[in-house]
Amino acid sequence: MLNLNKFYQDNNFKFDKKMAYGVYHMYLVSILPTGNYIHVTINFNKQITREQGANISLKMRELKNSNRALQNAITTNIFQELIIYNSASINEELIPILDKVIDILNGSGVVTCDICPLCGLNLPTDAPFARIKNSAIQAHENCINQLINSTNAMNNSLEKQSKKHLGKSIIFIVLSMLLASSLITLIIFFSKYLLFSIMTGFISYFIARIAMMRFRIPYGKVQIIINLSFSLIAIILSVFAGSIFYGANYLDITYSNMFLNYFSNLLSDNFFVGRNVIFSFLLSVAFLFVFNLNDLRKLITKNLVYRL
């Protein structure tokens, strides 16, 4: 389990929720445990060139091949991300990997944290920090304020645009719900009930998402809520229709009998049919929400950029 308390204390790292951040060897480093992995982000205070990026990527591949704990190393023009497996020996592996990466960055001429990443001017050591998604940056106070204001303005503009297209969004979402529930119900009629019913909500949500992207309809929080709501309706429709086919075949009764005596049939045969229907519904809902965690985070996240 990750325990770098001494490292954090020695380098004056701070915390924002689970994310630790601070300056290490003149680079701003953010460390965030997520499940079985540790995400380490090293921010560049100036965009690197294509040649620098190619050189760093090559060295990172060599480092990855020589360190099994390093699962991936993603180099962009503004940061270096490391994905490290959170093994039993993570406390002994993380810092040596981090030191080797910083040696690579120094050798490639990457600008260190004495330069403001937003304006390019000299940056004092007591400059404030801000969080952008899963990493921290350090910049002048005015630069951070401008970044936060511009980000908030952009988000507000997106939400206004999404509300203007609310009617079109609902049409696409309802059509996606009907298409997904009808398609899955039809497949269930010819195949296994539990195998396909769990995909209904996800397919409904995905079709609407792709359709709105294709027709360039802004996808704001309102669209997320409506799409999730109608995807749940699609699940209910397909589970209900699918359970009629499934229950009738299992209990060896007619479809009309299953429909007219739906709840009593669910309770028959020691509630075997009912248990499978409930299990299918819960699994469908879980499948829908697990595969759309990023959109769910947008609903509960007020600001992607904020002052630390």
Protein Blocks (a to p, Z undefined) as FASTA:
>chain_A
ZZfklmmmmnopacehjbccddeehiacddddehjbccdddddfbdcdfklmmmmmmmmm
mmmmmmmklmbdcddfkbccddddddfklmmmmmmmmmmmmmmmmmnopacfkbcfklop
acdfkbccddehjaccdddfklmmmmmmmmmmmmmmmmmmmmmmmmmmmmmmmmmmmmmm
mmmmmmmmmmcfklmmmmmmmmmmmmmmmmmmmnopacdfklmmmmmmmmmmmmmmmmmm
mmmmmmmmmnopafklmmmmmmmmmmgghhlmmmmmmmmmmmmmmmmmmmmmmmmmmmmm
mblbdcZZ
